[in-house]
Amino acid sequence: MTTVLTKRFTITEYDRLAELGFFLRENDRVELIRGEIFSMVSKGKPHSVCETL
């Protein structure tokens, strides 16, 4: 059986990836959670309405 380990990024590594343009566009929404990088869903109209309340 093979064990696969997931790469856990540090905040410094995450910031460096952003500086290097790893996330492609400035508007790409990604988040670092416990060392893993996740794509975030774009804000839609329902989300925008909730922010104004």
Beta strands, then each sheet from edge to edge (+ up, - down):
strand 1: 30-33
strand 2: 36-39
sheet 1: 1+ 2-
end
